[in-house]
Amino acid sequence: QVQLVESGGGLVQAGGSLRVSCVASGGIISILHMRWYRQAPGKQREFVAAVSGGGGTNYAESVKGRFTISRDNAKNTVYLQMNSLKPEDTAVYYCNADIRTWSASARGYWGQGTQVTVSS
């Protein structure tokens, strides 16, 4: 059974940096796209960044130039390095990945989320 587990969230001051990680496990054959989303209180979940299996990346306009997504295929892990953090980056950050397993064709999976709080 596939699991995505995020870690690395926490409290940081505005202008600071934080790195969150997401590890996938459980009968995995291959991982296609890996993505980060976030959801602030009272708001809808929004796309933050994505990285393809080949390493191509895509970012939301609001985080371009400040956030960097990367992946380690050997570890089934995706990272989100967040620099120059702003209070409006405060949210629960969710990992999402398209994963092919021994028992199923590729489908999307979500992690449980990790809280990032940026104080002003």
C-alpha positions in Angstrom: 0.0 0.0 0.0 1.5 3.3 -1.1 2.2 5.9 1.5 3.5 9.5 1.2 4.9 10.9 4.3 5.9 14.6 4.6 8.3 16.1 7.1 10.2 19.3 7.7 7.5 21.7 8.4 7.6 24.2 11.3 7.7 27.8 12.4 10.0 30.3 10.8 10.3 34.0 10.7 9.6 36.0 7.5 12.6 36.0 5.3 13.8 32.7 6.5 14.1 29.3 4.9 12.7 25.9 5.4 12.9 22.6 3.5 10.1 20.1 3.4 10.4 16.5 2.3 8.1 13.7 1.1 9.0 10.1 1.0 7.0 7.5 -1.0 6.9 3.9 -0.1 4.9 0.7 -0.7 5.1 -1.6 -3.7 6.3 1.2 -6.0 7.5 0.4 -9.6 7.9 4.0 -10.8 7.0 7.5 -9.8 6.0 9.9 -12.6 5.2 13.5 -11.6 5.7 14.6 -8.0 4.1 17.8 -6.8 3.6 20.1 -3.8 0.3 21.8 -3.0 -0.7 24.0 -0.1 -3.8 24.9 1.7 -4.1 28.0 3.9 -6.9 28.3 6.5 -10.2 29.2 4.8 -8.8 28.8 1.3 -8.8 26.1 -1.4 -5.8 23.9 -1.9 -3.5 25.4 -4.5 -0.7 24.1 -6.7 2.9 25.1 -5.6 5.4 23.2 -7.7 5.9 20.1 -9.8 8.8 18.0 -11.0 8.6 15.4 -13.7 10.3 12.0 -13.8 12.9 13.6 -16.1 13.5 16.5 -13.8 11.6 19.2 -15.5 10.0 21.7 -13.1 7.0 24.0 -12.9 6.1 26.6 -10.3 3.2 28.7 -9.3 3.8 32.4 -10.0 3.6 33.3 -6.3 6.7 31.1 -5.4 8.8 31.5 -8.6 12.4 32.6 -7.7 11.9 31.7 -4.0 11.0 28.0 -3.9 12.9 25.1 -5.6 11.5 21.6 -6.1 13.8 18.6 -6.5 13.7 14.9 -6.3 15.9 11.9 -5.5 14.6 9.0 -7.5 16.8 6.5 -5.6 15.1 7.5 -2.4 11.6 8.0 -3.8 11.7 11.5 -2.3 10.7 14.9 -3.3 11.9 18.1 -1.7 10.7 21.7 -1.6 13.3 24.2 -0.6 11.6 27.4 0.5 13.6 30.6 0.8 12.5 34.2 1.5 9.4 33.0 3.2 6.5 35.3 3.6 3.6 35.2 6.1 1.3 34.4 3.1 3.2 31.2 2.6 1.7 29.9 5.8 -0.3 26.7 5.0 -0.4 23.0 5.3 1.9 21.7 2.5 0.8 18.4 0.8 2.8 16.1 -1.3 1.1 14.5 -4.4 2.6 11.9 -6.7 1.6 9.8 -9.7 2.8 6.3 -8.8 2.7 3.0 -10.6 2.7 -0.1 -8.3 3.0 -3.8 -8.8 -0.8 -4.1 -8.3 -2.1 -1.1 -10.2 -1.5 1.3 -13.1 -0.4 4.8 -12.3 -2.7 6.9 -10.1 -2.4 9.9 -7.8 -1.6 9.7 -4.1 -1.6 12.3 -1.4 0.4 12.7 1.8 -1.1 13.8 5.1 0.4 17.3 5.0 3.0 19.2 7.0 2.3 22.6 8.6 4.5 25.6 7.6 4.0 28.8 9.6 5.7 32.0 8.8 5.7 34.7 11.4 5.9 38.4 10.5 
